[in-house]
Every structure is written in structure tokens, then in C-alpha cells.
Amino acid sequence: MVKVKTYENGLRVIVNEIEYVKSVTMGIMVGVGSANETIEENGISHFIEHVNFKGTNKRTAFDISDEIDCIGAQINAFTSKDVTCYYVKCIDEHVEKSFEILSDIFINSTYPEEELDKERGVIIEEINMTEDTPDDLCIDKLATAYFGERGYGATILGPIENAKRFNKNDILAYKKKYYQPANTVISFAGNISFDKVCKLVEKYFSSYKNDGSFILNKIETLCLNNNVAIDKSIEQAHIGIAIPSIEITSPDKSASLCLSSVLGGGMSSRLFQSVREKLGLAYSVYSFISSFKETGVLYVYAGVNPKTVKGAYDCILNEINNLSNKGITLKELNRAKEQIKGSTALSSESTSSLMMSYGKRLLLSNEIFDVEKEIAKLTTLTLDEVNEVARRRFNTNNMSTSIVSKGAKPLR
């Protein structure tokens, strides 16, 4: 049973009660990420996510970890293009203690300068790690080629020079803009009642007040048709292609997910069979969709031998164009449906996945996620409907590309 409550200050709470499990996953989600940042701010959402664990009015950084470990819970956080989330998974008997700790780091972090400096080094190493991970770098640069340096093209980690200079005043000013009740959702999934969650929220979030009028800045959704090449002294060539796709609430969502699955969603997909199995050009090749409130992108990635870049690139474009021009078969559609239904159903057995799905949907679209409705939409989808979406949406007229390799040159 899923229940929602909206408080007078705009804070939303969603609870998915599951009585037959022992676990509870709780998350605090804020509708801010790298897409909301200016160029000067790029990376600060992720920076704040890190340093919120570095001490509060009553806990040191070690105390936070120690108290979580002492109750056998798991605490973590992540930053994406449009969401920052702090979450804990625990057994049901430790819910209040877990939520008290989670609310403490979210509301009462103090950002001591010595801890900021230490974590700054950690974040810089994370940026360096991405630079040394060519497949991640390929997708990061592809997003920038597609959207530009701001909005959804901005990297989540930001540049090293920004991480070096962020300070407590920067953090507090940014949180004042975005860490507001009207931009926050608290999501619970597991063995806990809605009434108990509401009592916990009212007890531990009473100090979480609106600070001025909250306005979420508009995110630009440019499609720039750019091509980027990154020269790296590595053995493989990592290539990426981006074409327009669906926003979160698009009526074409189910059809587009099926098409992405057919294109590059598994070992039976067209890209895997053509690029890897038939031509032997890649070990890893796949496609996936990134959907946002205002827009979406379909990404294709392949890691290939530098000598076979052109062959792999031409093969990928051919498969995208074939999908658009000729559509898919009924067998491919049915296989894609079962793949998506299976992953959706398996995710619904995880309190962590449910907390994320329900919280993010409410935060970004003010809708209640419904597993059964998602599966029902998929089940009733017809081949004609899917192929109509393929003709309308899957094309390479608006396309960006990226390549990371030794001596890299733009793909077109």
C-alpha cells in the first residue's frame, strides 16, 4: 500500500508499506543535481553530498559511520544530473535510530574546514578515477557534446579547479537555493506504517523550514549535434552516439524502452549480435535511455579496436536507421516486453529499488509510481504502436558523437 502526504511547507512524504519483509529503506531526495549548476558551481551538488557525512552538531564523521555499523544498517548517498539522495537501509527494529542519523546529516551538518579539505582530496581522486575510466569518460563527454557545458551536459563531478575552491559559504548559499522543503521528498519502502513515518518526519524535520521563496531554475535542453574526440594513451577506442529520446512522463516511454532493449539491451539485441557476434568488433556494446523532466537521450556505447572504429560506427548507425525505417518484429517486441517486465518485477522485491522509484517519480513529476500500471502499459503495447514510435523518434538527424582513444579524431 502506497500513501503520500504533503505538508504545508511543501515537503512531500511517500511510504510503500510492505508487511512481509524485515527491511526498511528510507531516502531523502532533493531535486537538484549538476543540471541545475552554473559553470562556476559545477560539481557543488556532488561536493555537498560528500561533505554532509563529515560531522554535525552532535556527531563526528566517525560517529556517523560507527552508529550506523552498530545497528547493522547501510548508509549512502548519490548525486545525479537532477537528484541528490541520502538513504539508509536497515532492519525494521532500527528505523527510528536510522532516520534520526539520516536527518541529522541532512539538516545539521556543520562543514568543519579541516573535514572539507580532507574530502576535497577524496573528490579530486574520484574525478581522476573517471578520467582514467574511458567508458565513463566517453559517456560524460558525449552528454556535453549533446547538451553543452551546462544543464544536462554538465558533468556530475565537475572540474578539479571547482572542487579545490568550494568552501562553507558556497555550500550554505547553494543549499539555501535548493535544499528547501518544496524541493524535497522523503521516501520509505518496507515494513513500516505510514503513520509511524509521519510521526518520525514531524519529530526530526520540524526545523526544516522554507528559507525564502523557492524557484527551480529552468534547464536548457539544447541538442547541439557536436562531436568530441579525447586523445588518451589507451589500447581500446571507446565510441558513443547520442540521439533524442523520451522525457520521464512521455506517453512513448514503454515503446521507447522496448526499442532500446531491441537495439542494445542484451545478448540477443541487434547491436550485440551484429557488432560483436557477427563482425567481432567489440567486447562491450549496448544502449540505454536517460530520461529527465524536460527531455531524454538514447545513448549507444561500444569499446572497439582502434583499427575497427569506422566499421563499428557504421554498423551502429545502420542498426539505428534500420530500426527507424523498418521497425522491429513481433518476436523482438515480445522478448523486450518480457525483459522489461522481468527487471521491473525483480526490482519491486527490493525495498531500496522501490524507495528510489517511488521517491524519484514523486519528486520530479509529482506522480505516484505504480509497478502494476507500468507492467500493464507494457503488456497492452502493440507492434504498430512501437514501430510508429521508432519511425518518429529513432533517427540520426539530431545526433552527437564521442570517441576516447589514442590519437582520437571525431567520428564524423
N, C-alpha and C positions, 0 to 999 in steps of 0.2 A: 504494500500500500504506500502510495506516494502522497505526501502532503506538503503544502507551501504556505509560508506566512511572510507578509511584507510589513515591516514596522514603519512607523510614522516618519522616521528619518530616511527611509528608502532602502534600508538593509533587508535583503531577502534571505530566507531560510528554506531549504528543501530537504526533506527527510524521506528516505526509502526504507521502510520498516521491513526487515526480513527476520522473522522469529526463529527460523530453523538453523541459523548459523551462530557461531560463537564470536565472530569478529565484528568489529565496527571500524569503518574508515571515515574520518572526518576531514574536511578540507575547507580552507578559507581562500576564496578566489577573488582576485581583483582584476577588473577589466582594463589592464594596462600591460604593455609589453614594448618591444623595440619599435613597433609600428607607430607608436604614439610619440616617440622621441624626436627632438630636433637633432641635427648633426652634432651639435655640441653636447647634447645629452646622451648620444648613442652609447648604449651599454649600461646606463644607470639603473634600469629596471632589474637587470640581472645582478648588478652590483648590490642593490638593496636586498634582493632575495638572499644573497650570501651573508651579508653583514647583519641581517636580522637575527642570526643564530649566535651572535658574538657577545651577548650579555644584555641583561635587562636590569631594572631597578633592584631586583632581588636575586638574580641568578647570574653566575658567570657562564662563559661558553662551556666550560667543563660541566657545570651543574646541569645544564640543559641536556647534554648527552648522557650524563650519569643517571639522572632521574628517569629518563626515557628507558634506558637499559635496565634499570632496576624493576620496571614493571613489564619488561619483555615486549615493549612496543617498538614501532619503527616510525621515525620522523624524517621528513624530507621536504623538498620544495623544487619547483621548476619555473622557468620563465620561457614563454614562447613569444611569437610575434604580437599576440593580442591578449594574453592572460598571464598573470603571475599567481601561483598557487602554493600554499603551505599546507601540509597534510600529515596526519598521523594515522597509523593502523594499529589497533590494539585488540585485546580480548574484552568482552563486554563489561567485565567487572572493574576495568580500569578506565572507563570512558571519562569520568569527571576529571581525574588527575591528568589524563592526556589532553583534554580540551583546555584545562587551566594552563598547562605549559604552552600549548599552541597559541592561546590567546595572549599569553604573556609576551612571547617573542614577537607577535604581530603588533601589539599595541604599545608595549613598554620597552622596546629596545632602546639602548642608550648610546650606542655607537662610540665607544671609547676610542680615542685616536690611535692608541697602540694596537688595538684589535683591527682597526681599519687598515693600518699599514701592513699587518701580517696577512690579512685576507686579500689585500691588493696583490700581493705576490702570488697567492693561490690562483686568483683570477687571471693574472698575466700568463701563468703557466697553462691555464685552460685555453686561453687564446692561442698560445704557442702550439698546444696539442692539436687544435683544429687546423692550424696552418700546416702541421705535419701529417694530417689525415686527409689525403687528397680527395676521397669521395665526398667527405663533408664539405671541404673547401669548394669543390665543384658545384654542389647544390647551393651553397651560400652565394657564390659569385653569379650563379645562374639567376637567383632571385633578384640580385642587384641589377643584372643586365635587363631583366624583365620589367622591374618596377622603378629602378633608380635607387639612389642612395638613401632616400627617405621612405617612410611608410613601410609597406610590406617587403621592400627591398633592403631595409636596414638590417644589419646582422644583429643577432641577439646579444652576442658578447661585446660588440663594439670594438673600437681600436684600442691598442695598448696605451696610447697617449691620454685617452679619456680615463681609463682605469687608474692611471697614475695620479690624476689630479682631483678625482671626486672626493669631496670632504663632507663633514657632518651637515654643514649648511646646505650643500647641494641636495643631500638626502632628504632633509626636512622640507625643503622647498618643493621637491618633486612629490613627496608623499602628501603634502598639503593639497597639491593639484589633483592627485589621482586616488590616493588611499582614503576614499570617502565612502560612507555607508551606502549611498545611492549607486556606487560603482562596485559593490561587494556582494558576494553570495557566500553563505555558509552552507555546505552540503554534507549530509550524513547518509551513510548506507550501512545497514547491518542490523544487529539485534539491539535495537534501542527504539523507544517510543517517541512519537512526535512531541508529546507533552514534556518529556524529560529534556529533549533537545531545546525546546523553547525556554525552559527554566534555566538551563545552562547558559544559553545565549544572553538572557536577561541578566544573569548573575555576573558573567565575565565580560560582556560587551557593553555594560552600562556607560562606560567612559568613552566609547567610540562615537564621537559626535561629528556632525557635519561642520566643516570649517570653511564658511563662505559658500557661495553658490557653485555647485559642481557643473562644469561643462566639459564634455568629452570632445576634443578637437577632431575635426573631420580628417579622415585618412585618404590621401590621394591614391588612386588606383590606376596609374598610368600603365600602358603596355608599350614599352619603348622599342621593341624589336632590335635590341642591341645584341652584340656578340662579343664575348670576352675570352681572352686566352691568357692563361697563367703559366709562366715558364718555371717548372720545377724539375730538379735533377732526380727523377724517379724512373722506374722501369716501365710502368704502365701509362697509358693515356686514359684519362677519365673524362668522358663526354656527357653533356647534359643538354636536354631540349625542353623548353617550356612553351606550352600553348594555353590559351584561355580555358577556364573551366568554371565550375559552379560555386556560388556563394552558399553559406550554411543552410539557408532556408529555401533554396531553389526547388521548384517542383520537378526539376530534372535530376534530382540527387540520386535516386535509385537507379535510373537508367545510366547515368554517368559513372557510378561506381561499378556497375556491370561492365561497361565498356572498358574502363581502366583495368578491371580484372582480366577481361579477354585479351587486352593489349599486352599487359605485362604483370599480371597478378600472381603468377605461379609457374610451376614447371610445365604446365600444359598451355601456357599463354603463347600468343603469336610471337612475341619478341624472344622468349626463351627458346622456342622451337626453331625460329628462323636464324637469329643472330648466334645463338650458342650451339644448338643441336645440329642444324643443317649446315651452317657455314663455319662453325668452330671459332668464332671471332671474339667471344667474351666468356669469362667465367661468371661474372655477375651482370645481369641486365634485368631491369624492372621498371615499372611505372607506378605512380601514386598521385593522389589528388590532395592538395592543401586548400581547404575552404575557409573563408573568412566571412565577416558580416557583409561586406560590400562586394566581394569578388572571390575568385578562386583560380588556381593554376593546376594544370596537369604537368607533372614532371616525369621525364624519362631519363634514366641513368644507365650507363654501360661503362665497364672497365675493360679496355682492349689493349692489344699490342699496338704500339705507335705506328707500325707499318700498315695496320689494317683500319686506321681511323676512318678513311673515306668509305671503305666498304661497309663498315658498321653503321656509319652515319646515314649513308644512302639506304641501307636496309631498313633502318628505323623509320626514316621518312616515308619509305614505301609502305610500311605496315600501317602507319598513321593514316596515310592517304587512302589505302585500301579499305581501312575500317570506315572512313568517312564516305567514300564513294560507293562501296559495295555492301556495307553493313556487316553484321555477324550472322551466324547460323543459329537455328533453334537449339541445337546441341550445345553450342558455346554459351548461349544465354542461360540454359538450364544449369550448366556447370557453374557459371558465375553466380547464379542465384544461390545455389547450394553452398558455394564457398563463403559468400557474404552472410547467409543465414547461419552457417556453422560458426563463423567467427563472432557474430552478434550474440548468438545463444551462449557460446562459451564465455564471452565477456560478461554476460548477465549473471554468471555464477561467481563473479569476483566482486567483493564489496568495494575494492579500490577502483575497478573499472566503472562500476555503477556510480560511485561518488563523483568521478570525473565527468561521465557522460551527462548526468542529470544537472550537476552544478554548472558545467560549461554551457549547456543549452539554455538554461535559465539566465545566466549572466549575459550571454551575447545576443540572444533573440527573445528573451522573456517568454519562452515556451517551455512546456514540460516534456522532457524526453519520454518516449513510450516504446519499449522494446517490441511489444506485440504489434503496435501500429507500424513500426519500421519493417518488421517481417511481413506484415500483411500487404504493405505497399509493394514490397519486392515480389511477393507471390503473385499478385494480380498483374504485374507488368507484362506487356505483350511484346512480341518481337517487332511488330510495326512501330510501336512507341519507342523502343530502344533505337532502332535504325533511323527513325526521324531525328532523334537527339544526336546520333552520330553524324548525320548529314549537316545538321545545324551548328553543332558545337566543335566537332573534331576536325580541325583543319589547321594548316600551317601558314595561313596568310598573316596571322599575327603571332610571331614566334621569336623567341630569343634562344641563344645557344651559349654554352660554355665548354671550355676544354682546359684541363690541367695536365701538362706533360712536359717532358724535356723538349725545349725548342718549340713550344706550342705556338700555333698560328690559328686565327679564327676559323671556325668551321665553314663559314660562308662569307 
